[in-house]
Amino acid sequence: MPHYRISEAAGLLGVSDDTVRRWIEGGQLPSDRDSAGRRTVDGAALAEFARAQARSTPDPSGIGRSARNRFVGLVTEVVSDRVMSQVEMQCGPHRIVSLMSTEAVRELGLVPGALAVAVVKSTNVVVEIPGEG
């Protein structure tokens, strides 16, 4: 079972080391000590905590969908030619890039600063793990 040091847990959660220490001291995040006496967090407990802490921006569209992966964010860049466009969005810490017709970009009014929702429904998701060493 993986264990993460405070700095690793902080990096994975996108917070400071001090924030992780406060969560541990406040009893919100369980921790142990490794053989060297350093404080660590169990990987399964960290994953559960990350899921519980996750807050997504509410979807402003009010439309029901079968796709569960919705990313609300701001359009940051649009690169278009006559037929196709590349639309880049910043959705919290996630950068989302979509390719679509230039006609669709115009119809939706996608320009930098526009609020948009990226909806992802995929039957092919690649999962990787870090390499050793």
DSSP file (Angstrom, degrees, kcal/mol; ACC not computed):
  #  RESIDUE AA STRUCTURE BP1 BP2  ACC     N-H-->O    O-->H-N    N-H-->O    O-->H-N    TCO  KAPPA ALPHA  PHI   PSI    X-CA   Y-CA   Z-CA
    1    1 A M              0   0    0      0, 0.0     2,-0.1     0, 0.0     0, 0.0   0.000 360.0 360.0 360.0 129.3    0.0    0.0    0.0
    2    2 A P        -     0   0    0      0, 0.0    41,-3.3     0, 0.0     2,-0.4  -0.382 360.0-165.7 -71.8 146.8    1.5    3.4   -1.0
    3    3 A H  E     -A   42   0A   0     39,-0.3     2,-0.4    40,-0.1    39,-0.2  -0.974   6.6-151.5-127.1 144.9    2.3    6.0    1.6
    4    4 A Y  E     -A   41   0A   0     37,-2.7    37,-2.6    -2,-0.4     2,-0.0  -0.946  13.0-126.7-121.6 137.1    3.1    9.6    0.8
    5    5 A R  E  >  -A   40   0A   0     -2,-0.4     4,-2.7    35,-0.2     5,-0.3  -0.320  39.8 -98.4 -70.6 164.4    5.2   12.1    2.7
    6    6 A I  H  > S+     0   0    0     33,-0.8     4,-2.6     1,-0.2     5,-0.2   0.899 124.1  49.1 -53.5 -47.5    3.6   15.4    3.7
    7    7 A S  H  > S+     0   0    0      1,-0.2     4,-2.1     2,-0.2    -1,-0.2   0.872 112.0  48.9 -64.7 -36.6    5.2   17.3    0.7
    8    8 A E  H  > S+     0   0    0     -3,-0.2     4,-2.2     2,-0.2    -1,-0.2   0.926 112.0  48.2 -67.7 -44.2    4.0   14.6   -1.8
    9    9 A A  H  X S+     0   0    0     -4,-2.7     4,-2.0     1,-0.2    -2,-0.2   0.911 111.2  51.6 -61.3 -42.2    0.5   14.6   -0.4
   10   10 A A  H  X>S+     0   0    0     -4,-2.6     5,-2.2    -5,-0.3     4,-1.2   0.920 109.6  49.5 -61.4 -44.0    0.5   18.4   -0.6
   11   11 A G  H  <5S+     0   0    0     -4,-2.1    -1,-0.2     1,-0.2    -2,-0.2   0.893 111.2  49.1 -62.5 -40.3    1.6   18.3   -4.2
   12   12 A L  H  <5S+     0   0    0     -4,-2.2    -1,-0.2     1,-0.2    -2,-0.2   0.831 116.2  42.6 -68.9 -31.8   -1.1   15.8   -5.1
   13   13 A L  H  <5S-     0   0    0     -4,-2.0    -1,-0.2    -5,-0.2    -2,-0.2   0.561 109.1-122.3 -90.8  -9.3   -3.8   17.8   -3.4
   14   14 A G  T  <5S+     0   0    0     -4,-1.2     2,-0.2     1,-0.3    -3,-0.2   0.837  74.4 107.9  73.2  32.6   -2.6   21.2   -4.8
   15   15 A V  S   <S-     0   0    0     -5,-2.2    -1,-0.3    -6,-0.2    -2,-0.1  -0.750  73.1 -84.5-130.3 177.7   -2.1   22.7   -1.3
   16   16 A S     >  -     0   0    0     -2,-0.2     4,-1.7     1,-0.1     3,-0.2  -0.419  34.7-114.2 -82.2 160.6    0.8   23.7    0.9
   17   17 A D  H  > S+     0   0    0      1,-0.2     4,-2.4     2,-0.2     5,-0.2   0.891 118.4  57.0 -56.9 -40.3    2.7   21.4    3.2
   18   18 A D  H  > S+     0   0    0      1,-0.2     4,-2.4     2,-0.2    -1,-0.2   0.863 102.5  53.9 -62.2 -36.6    1.3   23.5    6.1
   19   19 A T  H  > S+     0   0    0      2,-0.2     4,-2.3     1,-0.2    -1,-0.2   0.928 108.9  48.3 -64.0 -44.0   -2.3   22.9    5.0
   20   20 A V  H  X S+     0   0    0     -4,-1.7     4,-2.3     1,-0.2    -2,-0.2   0.915 110.8  51.4 -62.3 -41.8   -1.7   19.1    5.0
   21   21 A R  H  X S+     0   0    0     -4,-2.4     4,-3.1     1,-0.2     5,-0.2   0.909 109.1  50.7 -61.1 -41.6   -0.2   19.4    8.5
   22   22 A R  H  X S+     0   0    0     -4,-2.4     4,-2.3     2,-0.2     6,-0.2   0.907 109.5  50.3 -63.0 -41.2   -3.2   21.4    9.7
   23   23 A W  H  <>S+     0   0    0     -4,-2.3     5,-2.1     2,-0.2     6,-1.4   0.900 113.1  46.6 -63.1 -39.6   -5.6   18.7    8.3
   24   24 A I  H ><5S+     0   0    0     -4,-2.3     3,-1.5     4,-0.2    -2,-0.2   0.952 113.9  46.7 -66.2 -49.4   -3.5   16.0   10.1
   25   25 A E  H 3<5S+     0   0    0     -4,-3.1    -2,-0.2     1,-0.3    -1,-0.2   0.830 111.4  52.9 -62.4 -32.6   -3.4   17.9   13.4
   26   26 A G  T 3<5S-     0   0    0     -4,-2.3    -1,-0.3    -5,-0.2    -2,-0.2   0.466 115.1-116.6 -82.3  -1.4   -7.2   18.6   13.1
   27   27 A G  T < 5S+     0   0    0     -3,-1.5    -3,-0.2    -4,-0.3    -2,-0.1   0.563  85.8 114.6  79.8   8.3   -7.9   14.9   12.6
   28   28 A Q  S   <S+     0   0    0     -5,-2.1    -4,-0.2    -6,-0.2    -5,-0.1   0.766  79.1  36.4 -80.8 -24.7   -9.3   15.4    9.1
   29   29 A L  S    S-     0   0    0     -6,-1.4    -2,-0.2    -9,-0.1    -1,-0.2  -0.975  84.2-134.9-131.9 116.8   -6.5   13.4    7.5
   30   30 A P        -     0   0    0      0, 0.0     2,-0.3     0, 0.0    12,-0.3  -0.363  27.6-177.4 -71.3 150.9   -5.0   10.3    9.2
   31   31 A S        -     0   0    0     10,-0.2     2,-0.2    -7,-0.1    10,-0.2  -0.947  14.1-167.4-143.7 164.7   -1.3    9.9    9.3
   32   32 A D  E     -B   40   0A   0      8,-2.6     8,-2.8    -2,-0.3     2,-0.4  -0.720  26.8-109.1-133.9-176.3    1.4    7.5   10.4
   33   33 A R  E     -B   39   0A   0      6,-0.3     6,-0.2    -2,-0.2     2,-0.0  -0.978  26.0-137.5-121.6 139.5    5.2    7.6   10.8
   34   34 A D    >   -     0   0    0      4,-2.7     3,-2.2    -2,-0.4     6,-0.0  -0.211  41.8 -84.8 -83.3-177.7    7.6    5.8    8.6
   35   35 A S  T 3  S+     0   0    0      1,-0.3    -1,-0.1     2,-0.1    -2,-0.0   0.729 131.3  53.3 -63.3 -21.8   10.7    3.9    9.8
   36   36 A A  T 3  S-     0   0    0      2,-0.1    -1,-0.3     3,-0.0     3,-0.1   0.404 120.8-108.1 -91.7   1.4   12.7    7.1    9.8
   37   37 A G  S <  S+     0   0    0     -3,-2.2     2,-0.2     1,-0.3    -2,-0.1   0.508  72.0 141.9  86.5   4.5   10.1    8.9   11.9
   38   38 A R        -     0   0    0      1,-0.1    -4,-2.7    -5,-0.0    -1,-0.3  -0.566  57.5-109.6 -80.4 144.6    8.7   11.1    9.1
   39   39 A R  E     + B   0  33A   0     -6,-0.2   -33,-0.8    -2,-0.2     2,-0.3  -0.538  43.4 179.9 -73.5 135.0    5.0   11.7    9.0
   40   40 A T  E     -AB   5  32A   0     -8,-2.8    -8,-2.6    -2,-0.2     2,-0.4  -0.902  22.7-136.9-133.0 162.5    3.2    9.9    6.1
   41   41 A V  E     -A    4   0A   0    -37,-2.6   -37,-2.7    -2,-0.3   -10,-0.2  -0.984  28.2-115.6-122.3 130.5   -0.3    9.6    4.8
   42   42 A D  E  >  -A    3   0A   0     -2,-0.4     4,-2.5   -12,-0.3   -39,-0.3  -0.408  22.4-130.3 -62.8 135.7   -1.7    6.3    3.6
   43   43 A G  H  > S+     0   0    0    -41,-3.3     4,-2.4     1,-0.2     5,-0.2   0.870 105.9  49.6 -58.8 -41.5   -2.5    6.3   -0.1
   44   44 A A  H  > S+     0   0    0    -42,-0.3     4,-2.2     2,-0.2    -1,-0.2   0.906 112.4  47.8 -66.6 -40.3   -6.0    5.0    0.2
   45   45 A A  H  > S+     0   0    0      2,-0.2     4,-2.4     1,-0.2    -2,-0.2   0.888 111.8  50.9 -66.2 -38.1   -6.8    7.5    3.0
   46   46 A L  H  X S+     0   0    0     -4,-2.5     4,-2.8     2,-0.2    -2,-0.2   0.910 109.8  49.7 -65.5 -41.9   -5.4   10.3    0.8
   47   47 A A  H  X S+     0   0    0     -4,-2.4     4,-2.2     2,-0.2    -2,-0.2   0.914 112.2  47.5 -63.1 -42.9   -7.5    9.2   -2.2
   48   48 A E  H  X S+     0   0    0     -4,-2.2     4,-2.2     2,-0.2    -2,-0.2   0.911 113.3  48.4 -63.8 -42.1  -10.7    9.2   -0.1
   49   49 A F  H  X S+     0   0    0     -4,-2.4     4,-2.2     2,-0.2    -2,-0.2   0.912 109.9  52.3 -64.1 -43.2   -9.8   12.6    1.4
   50   50 A A  H  X S+     0   0    0     -4,-2.8     4,-1.2     1,-0.2    -2,-0.2   0.909 110.2  48.3 -60.4 -42.7   -9.1   14.0   -2.1
   51   51 A R  H  < S+     0   0    0     -4,-2.2     3,-0.3     1,-0.2    -1,-0.2   0.916 112.4  48.3 -64.0 -42.6  -12.5   12.8   -3.3
   52   52 A A  H  < S+     0   0    0     -4,-2.2    -1,-0.2     1,-0.2    -2,-0.2   0.832 114.2  46.7 -66.8 -32.2  -14.3   14.3   -0.3
   53   53 A Q  H  < S+     0   0    0     -4,-2.2    -1,-0.2    -5,-0.1    -2,-0.2   0.654  84.6 114.7 -83.8 -17.1  -12.5   17.6   -0.7
   54   54 A A     <  -     0   0    0     -4,-1.2     2,-0.5    -3,-0.3    -3,-0.0  -0.322  42.3-177.0 -62.5 128.7  -13.1   17.9   -4.5
   55   55 A R        -     0   0    0     -2,-0.1     2,-0.3     3,-0.0    -2,-0.0  -0.988   5.8-163.3-127.7 122.2  -15.3   20.8   -5.3
   56   56 A S        -     0   0    0     -2,-0.5    15,-0.1    36,-0.0     3,-0.1  -0.740  30.3-102.5-102.6 155.4  -16.4   21.4   -8.9
   57   57 A T        -     0   0    0     -2,-0.3    15,-0.2    15,-0.2    -1,-0.0  -0.581  49.8-101.7 -71.0 132.5  -17.8   24.6  -10.3
   58   58 A P        -     0   0    0      0, 0.0    -1,-0.1     0, 0.0    -3,-0.0  -0.279  34.2-112.1 -58.5 139.2  -21.6   24.1  -10.7
   59   59 A D    >   -     0   0    0      1,-0.2     3,-0.7    -3,-0.1    58,-0.1  -0.632  26.1-161.8 -73.3 115.0  -22.6   23.5  -14.3
   60   60 A P  T 3  S+     0   0    0      0, 0.0    -1,-0.2     0, 0.0    57,-0.0   0.562  74.6  79.9 -77.7  -6.5  -24.6   26.6  -15.3
   61   61 A S  T 3  S-     0   0    0      2,-0.1     3,-0.1     1,-0.1    -2,-0.0   0.806  79.1-149.7 -74.9 -28.2  -26.3   24.9  -18.3
   62   62 A G    <   +     0   0    0     -3,-0.7     2,-0.4     1,-0.2    -1,-0.1   0.715  49.9 135.4  68.1  19.4  -29.0   23.2  -16.3
   63   63 A I        -     0   0    0     -4,-0.0     2,-0.3     0, 0.0    -1,-0.2  -0.856  54.2-130.3-104.5 133.8  -29.1   20.3  -18.8
   64   64 A G        +     0   0    0     -2,-0.4     2,-0.3    -3,-0.1     3,-0.0  -0.633  33.5 176.2 -79.3 139.4  -29.2   16.7  -17.8
   65   65 A R        -     0   0    0     -2,-0.3     0, 0.0     2,-0.2     0, 0.0  -0.959  40.8-134.4-139.9 156.9  -26.6   14.5  -19.6
   66   66 A S  S    S+     0   0    0     -2,-0.3     2,-0.3     2,-0.0    -1,-0.1   0.747  85.2  92.4 -79.9 -24.6  -25.4   10.9  -19.4
   67   67 A A        -     0   0    0      1,-0.1    -2,-0.2    54,-0.1    54,-0.1  -0.537  57.6-168.2 -71.9 132.1  -21.8   12.1  -19.5
   68   68 A R        +     0   0    0     -2,-0.3     2,-1.1    52,-0.2    -1,-0.1   0.619  64.2  85.3 -95.8 -15.1  -20.5   12.5  -15.9
   69   69 A N  E     +C  120   0B   0     51,-0.8    51,-3.0     2,-0.0     2,-0.5  -0.743  53.6 160.4 -96.7  96.6  -17.3   14.3  -16.7
   70   70 A R  E     -C  119   0B   0     -2,-1.1     2,-0.6    49,-0.2    49,-0.2  -0.965  19.7-167.2-119.4 130.3  -18.1   18.0  -16.9
   71   71 A F  E     -C  118   0B   0     47,-2.8    47,-3.0    -2,-0.5     2,-0.4  -0.950   5.5-160.0-121.9 111.1  -15.5   20.7  -16.6
   72   72 A V  E     +C  117   0B   0     -2,-0.6     2,-0.3   -15,-0.2    45,-0.2  -0.758  36.7 118.1 -90.6 132.1  -16.7   24.3  -16.1
   73   73 A G  E     -C  116   0B   0     43,-2.5    43,-2.6    -2,-0.4     2,-0.4  -0.929  57.4 -71.3-168.2-167.5  -14.2   26.9  -17.0
   74   74 A L  E     -CD 115  90B   0     16,-2.0    16,-2.5    -2,-0.3     2,-0.4  -0.864  39.8-117.1-109.2 139.2  -13.1   29.9  -19.0
   75   75 A V  E     + D   0  89B   0     39,-2.6    38,-3.4    -2,-0.4    14,-0.3  -0.600  33.3 177.2 -69.1 128.8  -12.1   29.8  -22.6
   76   76 A T  E     +     0   0B   0     12,-2.9     2,-0.3    -2,-0.4    13,-0.2   0.667  60.6   7.4-108.6 -23.7   -8.4   31.0  -22.7
   77   77 A E  E     - D   0  88B   0     11,-1.5    11,-3.0    34,-0.1     2,-0.4  -0.972  51.2-166.4-160.1 142.9   -7.5   30.7  -26.4
   78   78 A V  E     - D   0  87B   0     -2,-0.3     2,-0.5     9,-0.2     9,-0.2  -0.987   5.8-174.1-132.6 123.2   -9.2   30.0  -29.7
   79   79 A V  E     + D   0  86B   0      7,-2.6     7,-3.0    -2,-0.4     2,-0.3  -0.976  18.4 176.9-117.7 119.3   -7.2   29.2  -32.9
   80   80 A S  E     - D   0  85B   0     -2,-0.5     5,-0.2     5,-0.2     2,-0.2  -0.905  21.0-179.5-126.5 148.6   -9.3   29.0  -36.0
   81   81 A D        -     0   0    0      3,-2.5    21,-0.0    -2,-0.3    -2,-0.0  -0.557  59.4 -74.5-119.5-163.5   -8.9   28.5  -39.7
   82   82 A R  S    S+     0   0    0     -2,-0.2    21,-0.1     1,-0.1     3,-0.1   0.842 126.0  16.5 -64.0 -32.3  -11.7   28.4  -42.3
   83   83 A V  S    S+     0   0    0      1,-0.2    19,-2.5    19,-0.1    20,-0.5   0.830 122.2  36.2-110.3 -45.3  -13.0   25.0  -41.2
   84   84 A M  E     - E   0 101B   0     17,-0.3    -3,-2.5    18,-0.1     2,-0.3  -0.796  55.5-163.9-120.3 156.0  -11.6   23.9  -37.8
   85   85 A S  E     -DE  80 100B   0     15,-3.2    15,-2.2    -2,-0.3     2,-0.5  -0.972  14.8-142.8-135.4 150.8  -10.8   25.5  -34.5
   86   86 A Q  E     -DE  79  99B   0     -7,-3.0    -7,-2.6    -2,-0.3     2,-0.5  -0.974  20.8-166.0-111.1 121.9   -8.8   24.6  -31.4
   87   87 A V  E     -DE  78  98B   0     11,-3.1    11,-2.7    -2,-0.5     2,-0.4  -0.940   0.5-163.3-113.6 124.6  -10.5   25.8  -28.2
   88   88 A E  E     -DE  77  97B   0    -11,-3.0   -12,-2.9    -2,-0.5   -11,-1.5  -0.892   9.1-175.5-108.6 136.8   -8.5   25.9  -25.0
   89   89 A M  E     -DE  75  96B   0      7,-3.1     7,-2.4    -2,-0.4     2,-0.6  -0.941  22.3-142.9-128.5 150.6  -10.1   26.2  -21.6
   90   90 A Q  E     +DE  74  95B   0    -16,-2.5   -16,-2.0    -2,-0.3     2,-0.7  -0.965  20.9 179.6-111.7 114.2   -8.9   26.5  -18.0
   91   91 A C  E >   - E   0  94B   0      3,-3.5     3,-2.2    -2,-0.6   -18,-0.2  -0.849  62.9 -62.8-117.8  91.6  -11.2   24.5  -15.8
   92   92 A G  T 3  S-     0   0    0     -2,-0.7   -36,-0.0     1,-0.3   -21,-0.0  -0.518 119.5 -17.2  62.0-129.5   -9.8   24.8  -12.2
   93   93 A P  T 3  S+     0   0    0      0, 0.0     2,-0.4     0, 0.0    -1,-0.3   0.472 122.5  95.6 -83.4   0.6   -6.4   23.2  -12.4
   94   94 A H  E <   -E   91   0B   0     -3,-2.2    -3,-3.5     2,-0.0     2,-0.6  -0.776  61.2-151.9-101.9 133.1   -7.2   21.4  -15.6
   95   95 A R  E     -E   90   0B   0     -2,-0.4     2,-0.4    -5,-0.2    -5,-0.2  -0.895  18.5-168.7 -96.8 122.4   -6.3   22.6  -19.1
   96   96 A I  E     -E   89   0B   0     -7,-2.4    -7,-3.1    -2,-0.6     2,-0.4  -0.946   4.6-167.7-115.8 132.4   -8.9   21.2  -21.6
   97   97 A V  E     -E   88   0B   0     -2,-0.4     2,-0.4    -9,-0.2    -9,-0.2  -0.980   6.8-176.5-122.1 131.2   -8.4   21.4  -25.4
   98   98 A S  E     -E   87   0B   0    -11,-2.7   -11,-3.1    -2,-0.4     2,-0.5  -0.967  17.0-148.4-127.7 142.8  -11.1   20.7  -27.9
   99   99 A L  E     +E   86   0B   0     -2,-0.4     2,-0.3   -13,-0.2   -13,-0.2  -0.941  35.5 146.1-107.1 129.9  -11.1   20.6  -31.7
  100  100 A M  E     -E   85   0B   0    -15,-2.2   -15,-3.2    -2,-0.5     2,-0.1  -0.928  51.4 -69.9-152.0 173.2  -14.4   21.6  -33.3
  101  101 A S  E  >  -E   84   0B   0     -2,-0.3     4,-1.8   -17,-0.2   -17,-0.3  -0.380  35.4-128.7 -69.2 148.8  -15.7   23.3  -36.4
  102  102 A T  H  > S+     0   0    0    -19,-2.5     4,-2.3     1,-0.2     5,-0.2   0.836 111.3  60.5 -64.3 -32.7  -15.1   27.0  -36.7
  103  103 A E  H  > S+     0   0    0    -20,-0.5     4,-2.6     1,-0.2    -1,-0.2   0.921 104.4  48.2 -59.5 -44.4  -18.8   27.3  -37.4
  104  104 A A  H  > S+     0   0    0      2,-0.2     4,-2.4     1,-0.2    -2,-0.2   0.890 108.6  54.2 -64.5 -39.2  -19.6   25.8  -34.0
  105  105 A V  H  X>S+     0   0    0     -4,-1.8     5,-2.1     1,-0.2     4,-0.9   0.928 111.7  44.6 -60.0 -45.1  -17.1   28.2  -32.3
  106  106 A R  H ><5S+     0   0    0     -4,-2.3     3,-0.7     1,-0.2    -2,-0.2   0.932 113.0  50.3 -65.1 -45.7  -18.9   31.2  -33.9
  107  107 A E  H 3<5S+     0   0    0     -4,-2.6    -1,-0.2     1,-0.2    -2,-0.2   0.858 114.7  43.9 -61.8 -36.2  -22.4   29.9  -33.1
  108  108 A L  H 3<5S-     0   0    0     -4,-2.4    -1,-0.2    -5,-0.2    -2,-0.2   0.581 106.6-126.5 -86.0 -10.0  -21.4   29.3  -29.4
  109  109 A G  T <<5 +     0   0    0     -4,-0.9     2,-0.9    -3,-0.7    -3,-0.2   0.871  39.6 179.4  67.9  36.6  -19.6   32.6  -29.1
  110  110 A L      < +     0   0    0     -5,-2.1    -1,-0.2    -6,-0.2    -2,-0.1  -0.626  17.0 142.4 -79.4 106.6  -16.4   31.0  -27.9
  111  111 A V    >   -     0   0    0     -2,-0.9     3,-2.5    -3,-0.2   -36,-0.3  -0.931  62.8 -70.3-135.6 157.8  -13.9   33.7  -27.3
  112  112 A P  T 3  S+     0   0    0      0, 0.0   -36,-0.2     0, 0.0     3,-0.1  -0.270 123.5  26.5 -52.0 131.1  -11.2   34.1  -24.6
  113  113 A G  T 3  S+     0   0    0    -38,-3.4     2,-0.2     1,-0.4   -37,-0.1   0.208  88.8 131.8  98.6 -13.4  -13.0   34.9  -21.3
  114  114 A A    <   -     0   0    0     -3,-2.5   -39,-2.6   -39,-0.2     2,-0.4  -0.485  60.0-121.5 -73.0 140.5  -16.3   33.2  -22.2
  115  115 A L  E     +C   74   0B   0    -41,-0.2     2,-0.3    -2,-0.2   -41,-0.2  -0.666  44.9 163.5 -78.1 133.6  -17.7   30.8  -19.7
  116  116 A A  E     -C   73   0B   0    -43,-2.6   -43,-2.5    -2,-0.4     2,-0.5  -0.960  34.5-132.5-148.5 163.6  -18.1   27.3  -21.1
  117  117 A V  E     -C   72   0B   0     -2,-0.3     2,-0.6   -45,-0.2   -45,-0.2  -0.984  13.8-152.2-123.0 121.4  -18.6   23.6  -20.0
  118  118 A A  E     -C   71   0B   0    -47,-3.0   -47,-2.8    -2,-0.5     2,-0.5  -0.838  13.3-162.6 -90.9 122.7  -16.4   20.9  -21.5
  119  119 A V  E     -C   70   0B   0     -2,-0.6     2,-0.5   -49,-0.2   -49,-0.2  -0.933   4.9-167.4-110.5 123.7  -18.4   17.6  -21.5
  120  120 A V  E     +C   69   0B   0    -51,-3.0   -51,-0.8    -2,-0.5     2,-0.4  -0.944  15.5 167.8-117.4 123.0  -16.3   14.5  -21.9
  121  121 A K        +     0   0    0     -2,-0.5     2,-0.4   -54,-0.1   -54,-0.1  -0.953  18.3 165.0-131.7 113.9  -17.8   11.1  -22.6
  122  122 A S        -     0   0    0     -2,-0.4     3,-0.1     1,-0.1    -2,-0.0  -0.982  38.4-166.0-136.6 139.2  -15.2    8.5  -23.6
  123  123 A T  S    S+     0   0    0     -2,-0.4     2,-0.5     1,-0.2    -1,-0.1   0.458  87.9  61.7 -94.3  -3.6  -15.0    4.8  -23.9
  124  124 A N        +     0   0    0      2,-0.0     2,-0.5     0, 0.0    -1,-0.2  -0.898  59.5 161.4-128.7 102.8  -11.2    5.0  -24.1
  125  125 A V        -     0   0    0     -2,-0.5     2,-0.5    -3,-0.1    -3,-0.0  -0.987  27.6-145.2-121.2 122.9   -9.4    6.4  -21.1
  126  126 A V        -     0   0    0     -2,-0.5     2,-0.5     2,-0.0    -2,-0.0  -0.760  12.3-164.3 -89.7 127.9   -5.7    5.7  -20.7
  127  127 A V        -     0   0    0     -2,-0.5     2,-0.3     2,-0.0    -2,-0.0  -0.959  10.8-178.3-113.4 127.9   -4.4    5.3  -17.1
  128  128 A E        -     0   0    0     -2,-0.5     3,-0.0     3,-0.0    -2,-0.0  -0.831  15.0-148.9-121.6 160.1   -0.7    5.5  -16.4
  129  129 A I        -     0   0    0     -2,-0.3    -2,-0.0     1,-0.0     0, 0.0  -0.927  36.3 -90.5-123.8 154.0    1.5    5.1  -13.4
  130  130 A P        -     0   0    0      0, 0.0     2,-0.1     0, 0.0     3,-0.1  -0.302  45.7-112.4 -62.2 145.8    4.8    6.9  -12.7
  131  131 A G        -     0   0    0      1,-0.1     2,-0.4     2,-0.0    -3,-0.0  -0.350  36.7 -95.4 -73.1 159.2    7.9    5.0  -13.8
  132  132 A E              0   0    0      1,-0.2    -1,-0.1    -2,-0.1     0, 0.0  -0.623 360.0 360.0 -78.8 131.2   10.3    3.6  -11.3
  133  133 A G              0   0    0     -2,-0.4    -1,-0.2    -3,-0.1    -2,-0.0   0.352 360.0 360.0  68.9 360.0   13.3    5.8  -10.4
